[in-house]
Amino acid sequence: MTKHTPGPWTIVEDPESAWTEIWTKENQAIAYLPWTVLGIDKEEVAANARLIAAAPDLLKACKEFIVALGPPPDLVLKSIAITEIQRAIQKAEGN
């Protein structure tokens, strides 16, 4: 399994180049998001940047939630929720 770059990730806007960037605490670039490509405006880029920057935290929270729930219960609704969270974790981890 390939591991992702550990968080936290931060958002840096560069008005000089019209890019929003995602950086690690070690000052490594994770992503560059241009403000005006394919019709995506600056507000949508900012929303995408927030989602990308939150990815390590979201992954951690999902994993902690699964552990806190314990073994899957027989209740159908909880089982479906757990399955969806597990799918999201697998997608994030490339499994």
Secondary structure, DSSP 8 states (H G I E B T S, - for coil): ------S-EEEEEETTTTEEEEEETTS-EEEEEESSBTTB-HHHHHHHHHHHHHHHHHHHHHHHHHHHH-S--S-HHHHHHHHHHHHHHHHHHT-
